[in-house]
Amino acid sequence: MIRAVLAAAILWVGTLPGLASERIVLGLSQDEVAITATFDGSSLLIFGAVSREAPIPSDGRLEVIITVTGPLGPLDVRRKERQFGIWVNADSVWLSEAPSFYAVASTGPLKDILSPVEDLRHGITLGQVINTVGARESVQDVENFTAALRRIRESEGLYQINEGSVALDQQTLFRTSIELPSNLVEGSYQTRIFLLRNRDVVDIFTTGIPVRKVGMERWLYTTANTQPVLYGLMSLVIAIAAGWGASALFRLLQR
C-alpha cells in the first residue's frame, strides 16, 4: 500500500509544470523598447532552447507557441450606421478586457498543434484573450463586433497571427521575430513561450518587456498627466508663438 502511494506521488510530482522533463531557456534581443520622436517600429527577436534531463521523447513532435501581449484594458466597440445621409453611432459592445497589442507565433497551424482544452486553460489564441463576458447582455451579435475589432487592429499591425513563423532546429533551438508597430501603448508587454507535445502544453516560460517613452516625449507625457494646467499653458504659449512667427514670416516675404 505504501509503495503504491509513493509511486502515485512520484508520478504526480513528475507532471508538475515546474518539474517538466523539457524546460525552456529563453533569450530576447532587447530587454526594453524605448519610444522616441523618431520611433517607427521595432523588431523583437525571441530565441531560446529546450533543456532536457533525459533523451528527446519519441512520442509526438515538439511544437512551440510564442505570444506577446500588450497592456489589457476595457474597450467600447461601436457600430456606425448611415441614417438620413450621415454616419452615426448605433449599437455598441463594452468589452471588459482586450489587449492593446497581441501577437501569436507558432511552429505550425494552431488548430493542429494546440488542443481546445489547453487553449481555454492558458488563453493562447486571440479569441480567448478578448473578454466578452457580459457583452451578450447588450447585443446578440457580439462576434461581429470582436471580428471588426480584430480586423481594424490587424490592419494597424496591433494584432498578429504568425503561424509557422517559429523556426525549431533539431527539437531544441527555436527563434522567431515579432514586428512591433510605431503606435504601441506604454506598459509592460508579457511574453509567453509554450512547449507542446501531442497538442498538450508541457512547459511555460513567462517574462515581461517594458515599453516606455524616453527623453522629451517622456517629459511631455508625464507633464500632461501630472500637471495638466502647466501643460495647457505651455501648449497655449507654443501656439501663440507659432502663429506670431508665421505671421511675421508672411509679412517679411511680402516686402
C-alpha positions as CSV (number, residue, x, y, z in Angstrom):
1,M,0.0,0.0,0.0
2,I,2.8,2.4,1.0
3,R,4.7,1.6,-2.2
4,A,1.6,2.3,-4.3
5,V,1.1,5.7,-2.6
6,L,4.7,6.6,-3.1
7,A,4.6,5.6,-6.8
8,A,1.5,7.7,-7.3
9,A,3.1,10.7,-5.5
10,I,6.2,10.4,-7.7
11,L,4.1,10.3,-10.8
12,W,2.1,13.3,-9.8
13,V,5.2,15.4,-9.0
14,G,6.7,14.5,-12.3
15,T,3.7,16.0,-14.1
16,L,4.1,19.4,-12.4
17,P,5.0,22.2,-14.8
18,G,7.9,23.3,-12.7
19,L,9.5,19.9,-12.9
20,A,8.9,19.1,-16.5
21,S,11.4,16.9,-18.3
22,E,11.6,19.5,-21.1
23,R,12.1,23.1,-19.9
24,I,12.6,26.5,-21.7
25,V,15.7,28.6,-21.6
26,L,14.8,32.0,-23.2
27,G,16.6,34.9,-24.7
28,L,15.5,38.3,-26.0
29,S,17.2,40.7,-28.4
30,Q,16.3,43.6,-26.2
31,D,15.1,44.0,-22.6
32,E,13.0,47.1,-23.2
33,V,11.5,49.2,-26.1
34,A,12.1,52.9,-26.0
35,I,9.6,55.2,-27.8
36,T,11.1,58.4,-29.1
37,A,10.0,61.1,-31.5
38,T,11.6,59.1,-34.4
39,F,10.3,55.7,-33.3
40,D,8.7,54.0,-36.3
41,G,8.5,50.4,-35.0
42,S,10.9,47.7,-34.0
43,S,11.6,44.0,-34.4
44,L,11.7,41.9,-31.3
45,L,13.8,38.8,-31.7
46,I,12.8,35.9,-29.4
47,F,15.1,32.9,-29.2
48,G,15.7,30.1,-26.8
49,A,16.5,26.4,-26.2
50,V,14.9,23.4,-24.7
51,S,16.7,22.0,-21.6
52,R,16.3,18.3,-21.0
53,E,17.2,15.9,-18.2
54,A,16.6,12.9,-20.5
55,P,16.7,12.0,-24.2
56,I,14.2,13.6,-26.6
57,P,10.9,11.9,-26.1
58,S,9.8,9.8,-29.1
59,D,6.0,10.3,-28.5
60,G,5.0,13.2,-30.7
61,R,6.7,16.1,-32.3
62,L,7.8,19.1,-30.1
63,E,5.9,22.4,-31.0
64,V,6.4,25.9,-29.8
65,I,4.0,28.8,-29.5
66,I,5.1,32.3,-28.5
67,T,2.7,35.1,-27.5
68,V,3.4,38.8,-26.8
69,T,0.6,40.7,-25.1
70,G,0.3,44.5,-24.6
71,P,-1.4,46.2,-21.7
72,L,-5.0,45.0,-21.2
73,G,-8.0,47.3,-20.7
74,P,-11.7,47.8,-21.3
75,L,-12.9,48.9,-24.7
76,D,-16.1,50.2,-26.1
77,V,-16.7,49.0,-29.7
78,R,-19.3,50.9,-31.7
79,R,-21.1,50.2,-34.9
80,K,-21.8,53.0,-37.3
81,E,-24.9,53.2,-39.4
82,R,-26.0,55.5,-42.2
83,Q,-29.1,57.5,-41.2
84,F,-30.6,60.4,-43.2
85,G,-27.4,60.6,-45.2
86,I,-24.9,60.8,-42.3
87,W,-23.0,58.2,-40.4
88,V,-24.0,57.9,-36.7
89,N,-23.1,55.6,-33.8
90,A,-25.6,52.8,-33.4
91,D,-25.2,49.7,-31.3
92,S,-22.1,49.3,-29.1
93,V,-20.4,46.5,-27.1
94,W,-18.5,47.0,-23.9
95,L,-15.6,44.6,-23.8
96,S,-14.3,44.2,-20.2
97,E,-10.8,43.3,-21.4
98,A,-8.9,43.5,-24.7
99,P,-5.2,43.7,-25.3
100,S,-3.8,46.8,-26.9
101,F,-1.3,44.6,-28.8
102,Y,-1.3,40.8,-29.3
103,A,1.0,38.6,-31.4
104,V,1.0,34.8,-31.7
105,A,3.8,33.0,-33.4
106,S,4.0,29.2,-33.7
107,T,5.8,26.3,-35.4
108,G,2.6,25.3,-37.2
109,P,-1.1,25.9,-37.6
110,L,-2.6,26.5,-34.1
111,K,-5.6,24.2,-34.8
112,D,-3.1,21.3,-35.4
113,I,-0.7,21.8,-32.5
114,L,-2.9,23.1,-29.8
115,S,-6.0,21.4,-28.2
116,P,-9.1,23.5,-27.4
117,V,-8.8,22.5,-23.7
118,E,-5.2,23.8,-23.5
119,D,-6.2,27.0,-25.4
120,L,-9.0,27.6,-22.9
121,R,-6.8,26.9,-19.9
122,H,-3.9,29.2,-21.0
123,G,-5.7,31.8,-23.2
124,I,-3.4,31.5,-26.2
125,T,-5.5,32.3,-29.3
126,L,-6.8,35.8,-29.8
127,G,-10.4,34.6,-29.3
128,Q,-9.6,33.5,-25.8
129,V,-7.8,36.8,-24.9
130,I,-10.6,39.2,-25.7
131,N,-13.0,39.0,-22.8
132,T,-16.7,39.2,-23.9
133,V,-18.2,38.3,-20.6
134,G,-21.3,40.4,-20.1
135,A,-21.3,41.8,-23.6
136,R,-24.0,39.4,-24.8
137,E,-26.4,41.1,-22.5
138,S,-26.4,44.2,-24.6
139,V,-26.4,42.8,-28.2
140,Q,-26.8,39.4,-29.8
141,D,-24.0,39.5,-32.5
142,V,-21.0,40.1,-30.2
143,E,-18.9,38.0,-32.7
144,N,-19.4,40.7,-35.4
145,F,-18.1,43.4,-33.0
146,T,-15.0,41.4,-32.0
147,A,-14.4,40.4,-35.6
148,A,-14.4,44.1,-36.6
149,L,-12.0,44.9,-33.7
150,R,-9.7,42.2,-34.9
151,R,-9.9,43.4,-38.5
152,I,-9.1,47.0,-37.6
153,R,-6.2,46.2,-35.3
154,E,-4.8,43.6,-37.7
155,S,-4.7,46.3,-40.4
156,E,-2.8,48.6,-37.9
157,G,-0.3,45.8,-37.1
158,L,-1.6,45.6,-33.5
159,Y,-3.0,42.1,-33.8
160,Q,-0.8,39.5,-35.5
161,I,-1.3,35.8,-36.1
162,N,2.0,34.3,-37.4
163,E,1.5,30.6,-37.8
164,G,4.6,28.7,-38.9
165,S,6.9,31.6,-38.2
166,V,8.8,29.9,-35.3
167,A,11.9,28.1,-36.5
168,L,12.7,24.9,-34.5
169,D,16.0,23.2,-35.1
170,Q,16.5,19.6,-34.0
171,Q,13.7,19.9,-31.5
172,T,16.0,22.0,-29.3
173,L,16.7,25.6,-30.6
174,F,13.8,27.9,-31.5
175,R,13.6,31.5,-32.7
176,T,11.1,34.0,-34.2
177,S,10.8,37.7,-34.8
178,I,7.8,39.9,-33.7
179,E,7.2,43.2,-35.5
180,L,6.3,46.0,-33.1
181,P,4.4,48.8,-34.8
182,S,5.0,52.5,-34.1
183,N,1.6,53.0,-32.4
184,L,2.4,51.0,-29.3
185,V,0.8,51.8,-26.0
186,E,3.1,52.3,-23.0
187,G,3.3,49.5,-20.4
188,S,4.6,46.0,-19.8
189,Y,4.4,43.6,-22.7
190,Q,4.1,40.0,-21.4
191,T,6.0,37.4,-23.5
192,R,4.9,33.7,-23.0
193,I,6.6,30.7,-24.6
194,F,4.7,27.3,-24.6
195,L,6.3,23.9,-25.3
196,L,3.7,21.4,-26.6
197,R,3.7,17.7,-27.3
198,N,0.6,15.9,-28.7
199,R,-1.3,19.2,-28.5
200,D,-0.7,19.5,-24.8
201,V,1.4,22.1,-23.0
202,V,4.4,20.6,-21.2
203,D,6.2,23.8,-20.1
204,I,5.6,27.5,-20.0
205,F,8.1,30.4,-19.7
206,T,6.9,34.0,-19.0
207,T,8.7,37.3,-18.9
208,G,7.9,41.0,-19.4
209,I,9.3,43.7,-21.7
210,P,8.7,47.3,-20.7
211,V,7.7,49.7,-23.4
212,R,8.0,53.3,-22.4
213,K,8.6,56.8,-23.7
214,V,12.0,58.4,-23.2
215,G,13.6,61.8,-23.5
216,M,11.4,64.8,-24.3
217,E,8.4,62.5,-25.1
218,R,8.5,61.1,-21.6
219,W,8.7,64.6,-20.1
220,L,5.7,65.8,-22.1
221,Y,3.7,62.7,-21.3
222,T,4.4,63.0,-17.6
223,T,3.7,66.7,-17.5
224,A,0.3,66.3,-19.4
225,N,-0.8,63.7,-16.8
226,T,0.6,65.1,-13.6
227,Q,0.5,68.9,-14.3
228,P,-2.3,69.5,-16.8
229,V,-2.5,73.2,-16.1
230,L,1.2,73.7,-16.8
231,Y,0.9,71.6,-19.9
232,G,-2.1,73.6,-21.2
233,L,-0.3,76.9,-20.6
234,M,2.8,75.6,-22.5
235,S,0.6,74.5,-25.4
236,L,-1.0,77.9,-25.5
237,V,2.3,79.7,-25.5
238,I,3.7,77.5,-28.2
239,A,0.6,78.0,-30.3
240,I,0.8,81.8,-29.9
241,A,4.5,81.8,-30.7
242,A,4.0,79.7,-33.8
243,G,1.2,81.9,-35.0
244,W,3.2,85.1,-34.5
245,G,6.2,83.6,-36.2
246,A,4.2,82.5,-39.2
247,S,2.6,86.0,-39.5
248,A,6.0,87.7,-39.2
249,L,7.5,85.5,-41.9
250,F,4.5,86.1,-44.2
251,R,4.9,89.9,-43.8
252,L,8.6,89.6,-44.4
253,L,8.0,87.7,-47.7
254,Q,5.5,90.3,-48.9
255,R,8.1,93.2,-48.7
